Amino acid sequence: MTAPGHPAGGPVALRPGAVLMIDGCASVQFAGDRALTFRIVSVPDLPTYHGWIWLTGYALGPSGEATARREVYVRTAGLHVQRPAPAVVQPRRAVAPVRVRA
């Protein structure tokens, strides 16, 4: 899944670690003073209407601390990405030494 709001204007993958601003653009239940900053923990593979998604994560307080675990149902087009998820780094595989016979 992707959402607009990347600093460069391109789509951003909605994966664990991304921080979003969820407001009335994503769902009327988050309009006005009900908007929240949200850190994604998982993206459940649940059936939804086209353009909508379930997200599991934490509502963040003013200093960035997690204040409540939440599951939210939102429109992907209305999400504002504050900080993309960190890059996924694949662990390096150990390579067995190669013997060369003379």
N, C-alpha and C positions, 0 to 999 in steps of 0.2 A: 504494500500500500504506500501511496505517496501523498503528500499534502503540499500546498503552496506555502510560501513564507521563508524559503531559504534566502539568506542574505544576498545571494547572487541572483535571485529571482527564479531559480529552477526548483524542481520538486525535491523533497527531502523524504527519505524512507522513514516511516513510522516504526521504529524499533526501540527496544529497551534502552534507556539512557537519555532519550530525547526529552527536552523540556518544552512544553507547549503553554500558550495562553489560550484558555478556553473561555469564550464569551458568547454573547448572544448570536454571533455569526455562526457558531457551531451548533447551537441549540437554544431555544427560547428559555430553557430552564437555567441557563447561565448568563442571562441578560443583566445589565446594570451592575449593582453591587454584589451579584452572585457569581461574577467571573472568578476564575481561579487559575493559578499557575499549577501545572500538572507535570510530573515526571513519569514517563511510561516505564512500567515494569514488564508487561507482556501485552501481546496483541492476540487475544483469543480468536480462534478460528470458528466463530459462530455465524450462522446465517443472518444476513441483514438486508435491508433495502439497498438498491444501488446508490452509491455515494455516501453511505453511512457506515460506521464502524464501531465496534466495542473496543474499549481500551481499559486496561487495568493498570493502576499506578497509585501515586501518592499526591495529594494536594500539598503544595509547598507554602510555607509561611513567608513573611517578608524577608527574612534572612536566609531563605533557601532550605530550611529544615522541614522534614516531612511532618505534617500535622495529622493527616488522616488517610487511610487506605480507601480508595474509591474505584468503582467500576462505572464508566461513563459511556453513553451511547451518543455519538456526535456525528455531524456532517464533516467529511474530510475537507471539503472546500472551504469550511469556515474556521479551520484550525490555523493558529499563528505560531510558527516554530520560533521559540526564543533561543534554543541551543540544540543543534543537531546531535544525534546519538554519536558517541565516540566511534571512531573507525574500528572495525573488527580486524584484529591482528591474528593471523594464523600462526600457531606455534611451529617452530622450525623442526623438521624431522632430522633425527640423527642419521648420519650417513656412515655406513660401514666402510672401513678402510679397504682399499683395493690392493691386492698383492700382485706385483709384477714379477714374472719369472724371466730370468735372463737366459 
